[in-house]
Structures are given as C-alpha cells and as structure tokens.
Amino acid sequence: CDNSSEKSENTYTLASLKGPSSIGLLPLIDSINNVENPSLEITISPEPLQVRKMMLEGTADFAILPSTTAALLYNKGLDYLHSYDNANAEKYFLKALEIDPNFVDAMDNLGVAYRRQGKLEQAEEIYLKSMSTRGNNDVPYTNLALVYIDQGRYQDALNLYLELLDIMPGSVEGNYGLGNLLLQFGYYDNALYYFNIA
C-alpha cells in the first residue's frame, strides 16, 4: 500500500503475515462491507520483521502477528521441559519458532531440550543463533558454555565465560559458571573470586 498520500479519516491500514494470519482476516474483510464509509488497506507480508516495522513506524494502524500462538506453543514446551519430557518440549519449541523465528526464549529452551537429549551440536547451533538475535544477554552464553563443557571443550567454555564477563561484568550466571569451571580444575582462589562476585 502507498502510505505517502494522506489517508482519509475512515481509512485504516492493517498489516498481516502471509499464511494463517491473513486467512483469519477474511471475516474481518467481509464485515467491513457493513460499516459506513470504511476504507481498509491491507498489506500482507511474508516477513514478521516487515510487519513489526510497519507497526513501529506507524505506517500500519493495526498489525496481526501470531505471537499469541507462538507463546502458547512455547508455554506448552515449557510444561514438557519442566517434566523432563525433552522430546515433546523440542517439538513445541520448534513449532513456536516456525511462527516466530526470532523468539529467543524458545531458542534458549530448545537448546536446553537438545542438550538434555545429547544433541549437543544442535544445542550449540541454536545458542549461537540466540546470541546473534538477543544481543547482550547472559542466557545463551552460559548455556552454550555448558554445551562446551559437555563436549570437553573446556577452553572454549572458559573463553565464552570471559567474553560474557567482558560484555556483562555483573552477570551472576557468568561469574558463577566461570567459578564452577575453575573449581573443577583446582583453581580454588580464582574460583572463589568469581563466586564472590556472583
């Protein structure tokens, strides 16, 4: 839709994702015919970020994103994760990520489900994606460090903890994780230093 021209008072712009979200708009479009002098411009995009951008820039009056569905699937995955049914947790986190590919909490918990199932390469991959999506947050860093420890890649884990503490010196999880790693290798004074910071 062309938003460069001034919209009339009764014109609304709605942005939606291509697929189930836009199919769900059909009843709304039909009901618009019953409203006096309405004008509805609909933009359908295959990219969630484009729809969000339109909403943030104000070029869309309304946006329909399936985040509620993704959240429901994520919560179901959490239920399975908490009961240690990691295979089902994995399925639900993957479904949530199909709907919202940038849902970092789903990524991080998918990594936990992978790690518990011994799928360490998949866990590493999803944590790296979360790190690049989330920015400065200690969750994917500390979880990836645990994957490296499980793989026997202690130097990589050490480097990752140090990288995290460069970015976020006050990270409780980062300081505690580094302290635990140092403790495992007998560096008691250094471990105590990081435990005290945590």
C-alpha positions in Angstrom: 0.0 0.0 0.0 1.1 3.5 -0.6 1.2 5.4 2.6 2.8 8.5 1.1 -0.6 10.1 0.4 -2.7 11.4 3.2 -5.3 8.9 4.4 -8.9 9.9 4.9 -10.4 9.8 8.4 -12.1 6.5 7.7 -9.1 4.7 6.2 -7.2 2.2 8.2 -4.1 0.2 7.3 -3.7 -3.3 8.5 -0.5 -5.4 8.2 -0.5 -9.2 8.4 1.8 -12.1 7.8 1.2 -14.2 4.8 -0.4 -17.5 5.7 -2.8 -18.4 8.6 -2.8 -14.8 9.9 -4.1 -13.4 6.7 -6.6 -16.2 6.2 -8.0 -15.3 9.5 -8.6 -11.8 8.2 -11.3 -12.9 5.7 -14.2 -12.5 8.2 -13.0 -9.0 9.1 -12.8 -8.0 5.4 -16.3 -9.3 4.9 -17.6 -7.4 7.9 -16.0 -4.1 6.7 -18.7 -4.0 4.0 -21.3 -3.5 6.7 -19.6 -0.4 8.1 -20.5 3.1 6.7 -17.8 4.6 4.5 -14.9 2.5 5.7 -11.6 2.0 3.8 -9.3 -0.7 4.8 -5.9 -1.1 3.2 -4.3 -4.5 3.8 -0.6 -5.3 3.4 0.3 -8.9 3.6 4.0 -9.7 4.1 5.9 -13.0 4.3 8.3 -11.4 6.8 7.4 -10.9 10.5 10.0 -8.2 10.8 8.4 -6.2 8.0 5.0 -6.3 9.7 6.6 -5.2 13.0 8.5 -2.4 11.2 5.2 -1.1 9.7 3.7 -1.1 13.2 6.6 0.7 14.8 6.9 3.3 12.1 3.2 4.0 12.3 2.5 3.1 8.6 0.1 0.4 9.8 -2.8 1.2 12.2 -3.1 -2.4 13.2 -0.9 -5.5 12.8 -1.7 -9.1 13.2 1.1 -11.3 14.3 0.8 -14.8 15.5 2.8 -14.1 18.6 0.0 -15.4 20.9 0.1 -18.7 19.1 3.8 -18.9 19.4 3.6 -18.0 23.1 1.0 -20.8 23.7 3.2 -23.3 22.0 6.2 -22.1 23.9 4.4 -22.4 27.2 3.4 -26.0 26.3 7.0 -26.7 25.5 8.0 -25.3 29.0 5.5 -27.7 30.6 7.2 -30.6 28.9 10.6 -29.3 29.7 9.8 -28.9 33.4 8.6 -32.5 33.4 11.8 -33.6 31.6 9.9 -34.8 28.5 12.5 -33.2 26.3 11.4 -34.8 23.0 8.0 -33.2 23.3 9.5 -29.9 24.6 11.7 -29.9 21.5 8.6 -30.3 19.2 6.7 -27.4 20.8 9.7 -25.0 20.9 10.3 -25.8 17.2 6.6 -25.1 16.4 6.8 -21.8 18.3 10.0 -20.9 16.3 8.2 -21.7 13.0 5.7 -19.0 13.8 8.1 -16.5 15.4 11.7 -17.3 14.2 13.1 -14.6 16.5 11.5 -15.9 19.7 14.8 -16.1 21.7 13.3 -17.6 24.8 12.0 -20.5 22.6 15.6 -20.8 21.2 17.2 -20.9 24.6 14.8 -23.5 25.9 15.1 -25.5 22.7 18.8 -25.6 23.4 18.1 -27.0 26.9 15.9 -29.7 25.4 18.6 -30.5 22.8 21.4 -30.6 25.5 19.4 -32.9 27.8 18.9 -35.3 24.8 22.6 -35.3 24.0 22.1 -33.3 20.8 25.0 -31.0 21.5 25.7 -29.8 18.0 22.1 -28.7 17.6 22.2 -27.1 21.0 25.4 -25.2 20.0 23.8 -24.0 16.8 20.6 -22.7 18.4 22.5 -20.9 21.2 24.7 -19.2 18.6 21.6 -18.1 16.8 20.1 -16.8 20.1 23.3 -14.9 20.9 23.2 -13.2 17.5 19.4 -12.4 17.8 19.3 -11.4 21.5 22.3 -9.2 21.9 23.8 -8.7 25.3 22.1 -11.3 27.4 23.8 -14.0 29.5 21.4 -16.8 29.0 22.7 -18.1 25.6 26.3 -17.5 26.7 26.1 -19.5 29.8 24.0 -22.3 28.2 26.5 -22.6 25.3 29.4 -22.7 27.8 27.6 -25.8 29.4 27.4 -27.4 26.0 31.1 -26.8 25.5 31.8 -28.4 28.9 29.7 -31.4 28.0 31.7 -31.7 24.8 35.0 -31.5 26.7 35.8 -28.1 25.1 36.9 -26.5 28.4 39.0 -23.8 26.8 36.0 -22.8 24.6 33.8 -22.6 27.7 36.4 -20.6 29.5 36.7 -18.2 26.6 33.0 -17.8 26.4 32.6 -17.0 30.0 35.3 -14.4 29.8 33.7 -12.9 26.7 30.4 -12.7 28.5 32.0 -11.1 31.5 33.7 -8.5 29.2 30.2 -7.6 28.0 28.4 -8.0 31.3 30.8 -8.0 34.2 28.0 -8.3 36.8 26.4 -11.4 35.3 25.6 -13.7 38.2 25.3 -16.7 35.9 28.5 -15.9 34.1 30.6 -15.4 37.3 29.1 -18.5 38.9 29.6 -20.6 35.8 33.2 -19.4 35.5 33.8 -20.1 39.2 32.4 -23.6 38.8 34.7 -24.3 35.8 37.8 -23.0 37.6 36.8 -25.1 40.7 36.7 -28.3 38.6 40.3 -27.7 37.6 41.6 -26.9 41.1 41.9 -23.1 40.7 40.3 -22.5 44.1 41.4 -18.9 44.7 40.3 -17.9 41.2 37.0 -19.8 41.6 36.4 -18.1 45.0 37.0 -14.7 43.4 34.2 -15.3 40.8 31.9 -16.9 43.3 32.2 -13.8 45.5 31.3 -11.6 42.5 28.2 -13.8 41.7 
